[in-house]
């Protein structure tokens, strides 16, 4: 009896360990499965043979809008995934999501847009198809594949080819009405979190309806049907969301041209170690330094914004300290304190730049950890904003970060 109990406990322990390993692997796996990456790659190659396609680069409004939306994704498995927006050089009024974070925007459609909010509505809708996992949902329903099979690619070559064909047909022929509505609702929520007016999404739908008589050019409505009921439920949902937000201003849609960013007068800061540019209406003040390893500390202040910047020498640390390590520590600590945390690594040839966005109860903080590659000096910046709705202020912060130079 004792041996039987011993063997039972041993088997149970092994099963428990295997279960924990499986759960860990599920949490670590990419949000975009291998089948979705393969579908996106094949569709991209097909499109690239037919059209001239380029990826929108940093600095373009399409790129910056995408990244602003990306920072405000709150679904855990998609927080650290990278989305890409591609320009399709064709006059068709079209856009669609091809999988693995890739959004295709046709020139004909971009020319019809008048505001940044309309652009944000378009991109947010396509991101909704990704984050709501419509490809995986349809494969599970149409082919009877389990989520574990899809995550770990446990299927035969024939099954793989079949599911790839199904996914390609789904993208080409459009999602279901329920999935379109789900993506619309997701877009509204994402736009509100990102500081965009969701009225831009309704204006986008109206643009499609206005151009719907030009069937040779308009392809969007083939995969994204736009009945009046779709506009009606969007209006109702947006009204409900705005009515729940106390103290929120009822702003009109921004009529700023997509190609004419707001000009902001800037001032230059420089000391013996770094230089950067900042808006001229911000105040900068040197603070007393209390720790030997801190080389300097400054406070920045503006309307509805407080910030701090300091440079820390990490070379005296007992253990090897890096910007990435401090970045990860700060993210863990913030999550333990109840913040919603968005992490971002910014690519730069000379600097390692890590950004955290922390959200809790309308409180927003942006934290940056910046060092020269291979150097043990860490520049830290933190910004406290009144809300995520001030896009101009966030753009000013991004411009400040872009202007930083070490000496």
C-alpha positions as CSV (number, residue, x, y, z in Angstrom):
1,X,0.0,0.0,0.0
2,X,2.9,2.3,0.9
3,X,4.6,1.6,-2.5
4,X,1.3,2.3,-4.3
5,X,1.0,5.7,-2.6
6,X,4.6,6.5,-3.3
7,X,4.2,5.8,-7.0
8,X,0.9,7.7,-7.2
9,X,2.6,10.8,-5.6
10,X,5.5,10.5,-8.0
11,X,3.2,10.3,-11.1
12,X,1.2,13.2,-9.8
13,X,4.3,15.3,-9.3
14,X,5.5,14.6,-12.9
15,X,2.1,15.5,-14.3
16,X,2.1,18.7,-12.3
17,X,5.6,19.7,-13.6
18,X,4.6,19.0,-17.2
19,X,1.4,21.1,-16.7
20,X,3.4,24.0,-15.3
21,X,5.9,23.7,-18.2
22,X,3.0,23.8,-20.7
23,X,1.5,26.9,-19.0
24,X,4.8,28.7,-19.0
25,X,5.3,27.9,-22.7
26,X,1.9,29.2,-23.6
27,X,2.6,32.5,-21.8
28,X,6.0,32.8,-23.5
29,X,4.8,32.0,-27.0
30,X,4.4,34.8,-29.5
31,X,0.9,36.1,-30.0
32,X,1.4,35.5,-33.7
33,X,1.6,31.7,-34.4
34,X,3.9,30.3,-37.1
35,X,0.9,29.6,-39.3
36,X,-0.2,33.2,-39.2
37,X,3.4,34.4,-39.9
38,X,3.5,32.0,-42.9
39,X,0.2,33.3,-44.2
40,X,1.3,36.9,-43.9
41,X,4.6,36.1,-45.6
42,X,2.8,34.5,-48.6
43,X,0.2,37.2,-48.9
44,X,2.9,39.9,-48.8
45,X,4.9,38.2,-51.5
46,X,1.8,37.9,-53.7
47,X,0.9,41.6,-53.2
48,X,4.5,42.7,-53.7
49,X,4.5,41.0,-57.2
50,X,1.4,43.0,-58.1
51,X,2.1,46.4,-56.4
52,X,5.0,48.5,-55.2
53,X,5.0,48.1,-51.4
54,X,7.1,50.0,-48.8
55,X,6.9,50.0,-45.0
56,X,6.1,53.3,-43.4
57,X,9.2,54.5,-41.5
58,X,9.7,56.4,-38.3
59,X,8.7,60.0,-38.6
60,X,5.8,59.4,-41.0
61,X,2.4,60.1,-39.6
62,X,1.2,56.6,-40.4
63,X,4.1,55.1,-38.4
64,X,3.7,57.5,-35.5
65,X,-0.1,56.9,-35.4
66,X,0.5,53.1,-35.4
67,X,3.0,53.3,-32.6
68,X,0.8,55.6,-30.5
69,X,-2.0,53.0,-30.8
70,X,0.4,50.1,-30.2
71,X,1.5,51.6,-26.9
72,X,-2.1,51.5,-25.6
73,X,-2.8,47.9,-26.3
74,X,-3.8,46.3,-23.0
75,X,-4.3,42.7,-23.9
76,X,-1.4,41.0,-22.2
77,X,-0.2,38.7,-25.0
78,X,-0.1,41.5,-27.5
79,X,1.6,44.2,-25.4
80,X,5.1,43.5,-26.7
81,X,4.2,42.5,-30.2
82,X,5.3,44.8,-33.1
83,X,2.8,46.0,-35.7
84,X,3.8,47.3,-39.1
85,X,2.0,49.5,-41.6
86,X,2.8,49.1,-45.3
87,X,2.1,51.6,-48.1
88,X,0.6,50.0,-51.2
89,X,1.2,52.2,-54.2
90,X,-2.2,51.8,-55.9
91,X,-5.2,54.1,-56.4
92,X,-7.7,51.5,-55.0
93,X,-9.6,52.6,-51.9
94,X,-8.6,49.7,-49.8
95,X,-6.9,48.5,-46.6
96,X,-6.7,45.2,-44.8
97,X,-4.8,43.1,-42.2
98,X,-2.8,40.2,-43.6
99,X,-1.7,38.6,-40.3
100,X,1.4,38.7,-38.0
101,X,0.9,42.4,-37.3
102,X,1.0,43.6,-40.9
103,X,-1.5,46.2,-42.1
104,X,-1.7,47.2,-45.7
105,X,-2.8,50.8,-46.5
106,X,-3.5,51.6,-50.2
107,X,-2.6,55.1,-51.5
108,X,-6.1,55.6,-53.0
109,X,-7.6,55.3,-49.5
110,X,-4.9,57.5,-47.8
111,X,-5.7,60.3,-50.3
112,X,-9.3,60.3,-49.1
113,X,-8.5,60.9,-45.5
114,X,-8.6,64.4,-44.1
115,X,-7.7,64.0,-40.4
116,X,-5.3,62.1,-38.1
117,X,-8.4,60.7,-36.2
118,X,-9.6,59.1,-39.5
119,X,-6.2,57.5,-40.0
120,X,-6.2,56.3,-36.4
121,X,-9.6,54.8,-36.8
122,X,-8.5,52.9,-39.9
123,X,-5.4,51.5,-38.3
124,X,-7.1,50.7,-35.0
125,X,-9.8,48.8,-36.8
126,X,-7.2,46.6,-38.6
127,X,-5.4,46.1,-35.3
128,X,-8.7,44.9,-33.9
129,X,-8.7,42.0,-36.2
130,X,-5.3,41.0,-34.9
131,X,-5.9,41.5,-31.2
132,X,-9.3,39.9,-31.3
133,X,-7.6,36.9,-33.0
134,X,-10.1,36.5,-35.8
135,X,-7.8,34.3,-37.9
136,X,-7.3,31.8,-35.1
137,X,-11.0,32.0,-34.2
138,X,-12.0,31.0,-37.7
139,X,-9.5,28.3,-38.0
140,X,-10.6,26.8,-34.7
141,X,-14.3,26.9,-35.9
142,X,-13.8,25.9,-39.6
143,X,-11.2,23.2,-39.1
144,X,-11.8,22.0,-35.6
145,X,-8.2,22.8,-34.5
146,X,-7.5,23.2,-30.8
147,X,-5.8,26.3,-29.5
148,X,-2.9,24.1,-28.3
149,X,-2.4,22.7,-31.8
150,X,-2.3,26.2,-33.3
151,X,0.1,27.5,-30.6
152,X,2.5,24.6,-30.9
153,X,2.0,23.8,-34.6
154,X,0.9,20.2,-33.9
155,X,-0.6,19.3,-37.2
156,X,0.3,17.4,-40.4
157,X,1.6,19.0,-43.6
158,X,-1.8,18.6,-45.2
159,X,-3.6,20.2,-42.3
160,X,-1.0,23.0,-42.4
161,X,-1.7,23.7,-46.1
162,X,-5.4,23.5,-45.6
163,X,-5.4,26.0,-42.7
164,X,-3.1,28.3,-44.7
165,X,-5.6,28.3,-47.6
166,X,-8.5,28.9,-45.2
167,X,-6.7,31.9,-43.6
168,X,-5.9,33.4,-47.1
169,X,-9.5,33.0,-48.2
170,X,-10.7,34.6,-45.0
171,X,-8.6,37.7,-45.5
172,X,-9.5,37.9,-49.2
173,X,-13.2,37.5,-48.7
174,X,-13.7,39.3,-45.4
175,X,-14.5,38.6,-41.8
176,X,-18.0,37.9,-40.5
177,X,-20.4,40.8,-39.5
178,X,-19.9,39.9,-35.8
179,X,-16.1,40.1,-36.3
180,X,-16.3,43.4,-38.1
181,X,-18.4,44.8,-35.2
182,X,-16.0,43.4,-32.7
183,X,-13.1,45.1,-34.5
184,X,-15.0,48.4,-34.7
185,X,-15.7,48.3,-30.9
186,X,-12.1,47.5,-30.2
187,X,-11.0,50.4,-32.4
188,X,-13.2,52.9,-30.5
189,X,-11.7,51.7,-27.1
190,X,-8.2,51.8,-28.4
191,X,-8.6,55.3,-29.9
192,X,-10.0,56.6,-26.6
193,X,-7.0,55.1,-24.7
194,X,-4.6,56.6,-27.2
195,X,-6.1,60.1,-27.2
196,X,-7.8,60.1,-30.6
197,X,-11.4,61.1,-31.2
198,X,-13.4,58.0,-32.3
199,X,-15.6,60.2,-34.3
200,X,-12.9,59.8,-36.9
201,X,-13.9,56.1,-37.3
202,X,-17.5,57.2,-38.2
203,X,-16.1,59.8,-40.6
204,X,-14.0,56.9,-42.2
205,X,-17.2,54.9,-42.7
206,X,-18.9,57.8,-44.3
207,X,-16.0,58.3,-46.7
208,X,-16.5,54.7,-47.8
209,X,-20.3,55.1,-48.3
210,X,-19.7,58.3,-50.2
211,X,-17.3,56.6,-52.6
212,X,-19.3,53.3,-52.8
213,X,-20.6,54.0,-56.3
214,X,-17.1,53.8,-57.7
215,X,-16.8,50.0,-57.7
216,X,-13.7,49.9,-59.8
217,X,-11.8,51.8,-57.2
218,X,-13.5,50.9,-53.9
219,X,-12.5,47.5,-52.6
220,X,-12.7,48.1,-48.9
221,X,-16.5,47.5,-48.8
222,X,-16.0,44.0,-50.3
223,X,-14.3,42.8,-47.2
224,X,-15.7,45.4,-44.8
225,X,-19.4,45.9,-45.6
226,X,-20.7,49.3,-44.4
227,X,-24.5,49.2,-43.9
228,X,-26.0,52.2,-42.2
229,X,-26.6,50.0,-39.1
230,X,-22.8,49.8,-38.7
231,X,-22.5,53.6,-38.5
232,X,-25.5,53.7,-36.1
233,X,-24.1,51.2,-33.6
234,X,-20.8,53.1,-33.7
235,X,-22.5,56.3,-32.9
236,X,-24.4,54.7,-30.0
237,X,-21.3,53.0,-28.6
238,X,-19.2,56.2,-28.8
239,X,-21.9,58.2,-27.1
240,X,-22.1,55.6,-24.2
241,X,-18.3,55.6,-23.8
242,X,-18.1,59.4,-23.7
243,X,-21.0,59.7,-21.3
244,X,-19.2,57.5,-18.8
245,X,-16.1,59.6,-18.8
246,X,-16.6,62.3,-16.2
247,X,-15.2,65.7,-17.0
248,X,-14.2,64.8,-20.5
249,X,-14.4,67.6,-23.0
250,X,-16.7,67.2,-26.0
251,X,-14.2,68.0,-28.7
252,X,-14.8,68.3,-32.4
253,X,-12.8,66.2,-34.9
254,X,-9.4,67.6,-35.6
255,X,-9.2,69.2,-39.0
256,X,-5.4,69.4,-39.1
257,X,-4.1,68.2,-42.5
258,X,-2.3,64.9,-42.4
259,X,0.8,66.6,-44.0
260,X,1.0,69.7,-41.8
261,X,2.1,68.9,-38.3
262,X,1.7,71.6,-35.6
263,X,4.8,73.8,-35.4
264,X,6.2,74.2,-31.9
265,X,9.0,76.7,-30.9
266,X,11.8,74.8,-29.3
267,X,14.7,75.7,-27.0
268,X,18.1,73.9,-26.6
269,X,19.6,72.5,-23.4
270,X,23.3,71.6,-23.2
271,X,25.7,70.8,-20.4
272,X,29.1,69.0,-20.5
273,X,27.6,65.6,-20.9
274,X,24.4,65.8,-23.0
275,X,22.2,68.1,-25.1
276,X,18.6,68.0,-26.2
277,X,15.8,70.2,-27.5
278,X,12.5,70.9,-25.7
279,X,9.4,73.2,-26.2
280,X,10.3,76.8,-25.3
281,X,7.3,77.1,-23.0
282,X,8.6,74.4,-20.7
283,X,10.6,75.4,-17.7
284,X,13.8,73.7,-16.8
285,X,15.4,73.9,-13.3
286,X,18.6,72.3,-12.0
287,X,18.1,70.2,-8.8
288,X,20.5,69.4,-6.0
289,X,22.3,66.1,-6.4
290,X,22.5,63.9,-3.3
291,X,24.1,60.7,-4.5
292,X,27.7,60.5,-5.7
293,X,26.8,58.3,-8.7
294,X,24.2,60.9,-10.0
295,X,26.0,63.3,-12.3
296,X,23.2,65.8,-12.7
297,X,19.4,66.2,-12.1
298,X,16.9,68.6,-13.6
299,X,13.2,69.2,-13.3
300,X,11.0,70.1,-16.3
301,X,7.6,71.7,-15.9
302,X,4.8,72.6,-18.3
303,X,1.0,72.9,-18.2
304,X,-0.4,69.5,-17.0
305,X,3.1,68.0,-17.1
306,X,5.9,67.3,-14.6
307,X,9.2,65.7,-15.6
308,X,12.6,64.8,-14.2
309,X,15.8,64.0,-16.0
310,X,19.1,62.7,-14.4
311,X,22.2,60.9,-15.4
312,X,23.5,58.0,-13.3
313,X,27.0,56.4,-13.4
314,X,26.5,52.7,-13.1
315,X,30.2,51.7,-13.3
316,X,30.6,51.5,-9.5
317,X,27.7,49.0,-9.1
318,X,28.7,45.6,-7.7
319,X,26.8,43.7,-10.4
320,X,26.7,44.6,-14.0
321,X,23.9,47.2,-14.4
322,X,22.4,48.1,-17.7
323,X,19.5,50.2,-19.0
324,X,17.6,47.1,-20.0
325,X,17.9,45.7,-16.5
326,X,16.7,48.9,-14.8
327,X,13.9,49.0,-17.4
328,X,12.7,45.5,-16.5
329,X,13.0,46.2,-12.8
330,X,10.8,49.3,-13.2
331,X,8.2,47.4,-15.2
332,X,7.9,44.6,-12.6
333,X,7.7,47.1,-9.8
334,X,5.0,49.1,-11.6
335,X,2.9,46.0,-12.3
336,X,3.1,45.0,-8.6
337,X,1.8,48.5,-7.7
338,X,-1.2,48.1,-9.9
339,X,-0.2,50.0,-13.0
340,X,-1.1,48.9,-16.5
341,X,2.4,48.6,-18.1
342,X,3.3,49.0,-21.8
343,X,6.9,48.3,-22.7
344,X,8.7,49.5,-25.8
345,X,12.2,49.3,-27.2
346,X,13.1,52.1,-29.5
347,X,15.7,51.3,-32.2
348,X,18.7,53.7,-32.5
349,X,22.1,53.2,-34.0
350,X,24.0,54.9,-31.1
351,X,21.7,54.6,-28.1
352,X,19.8,51.9,-26.3
353,X,16.4,53.4,-25.6
354,X,13.7,51.7,-23.4
355,X,10.3,53.2,-22.7
356,X,7.6,52.3,-20.2
357,X,4.1,53.7,-20.2
358,X,2.3,53.3,-16.9
359,X,-1.5,53.9,-16.6
360,X,-3.6,53.8,-13.5
361,X,-6.8,55.7,-12.6
362,X,-6.3,58.3,-15.4
363,X,-2.7,58.8,-14.2
364,X,-0.1,58.4,-16.9
365,X,3.6,58.2,-16.6
366,X,6.3,57.8,-19.3
367,X,9.7,56.5,-18.2
368,X,12.8,56.3,-20.4
369,X,16.0,54.5,-19.8
370,X,18.8,55.6,-22.2
371,X,22.4,54.7,-22.5
372,X,25.1,54.8,-25.1
373,X,25.8,51.3,-26.4
374,X,28.4,49.7,-24.3
375,X,28.6,52.6,-21.8
376,X,27.8,52.5,-18.1
377,X,26.1,55.8,-17.9
378,X,22.3,55.7,-17.7
379,X,20.1,58.7,-18.6
380,X,16.7,58.4,-16.9
381,X,13.7,60.5,-17.7
382,X,10.2,60.4,-16.2
383,X,7.1,62.4,-17.3
384,X,3.8,62.7,-15.5
385,X,0.9,63.6,-17.7
386,X,-2.6,64.6,-16.8
387,X,-4.1,62.2,-19.3
388,X,-3.3,60.2,-22.5
389,X,-5.5,62.6,-24.5
390,X,-2.8,65.2,-25.0
391,X,-1.3,63.9,-28.2
392,X,0.7,67.1,-28.9
393,X,2.4,66.8,-25.5
394,X,3.3,63.2,-26.1
395,X,4.7,64.1,-29.5
396,X,6.8,66.9,-27.8
397,X,8.2,64.2,-25.4
398,X,9.1,62.0,-28.4
399,X,10.8,64.9,-30.1
400,X,12.8,65.6,-26.9
401,X,13.9,61.9,-26.8
402,X,14.8,61.9,-30.5
403,X,17.0,65.0,-30.0
404,X,19.1,63.6,-27.1
405,X,22.9,63.5,-27.8
406,X,25.7,62.3,-25.6
407,X,29.1,64.1,-25.7
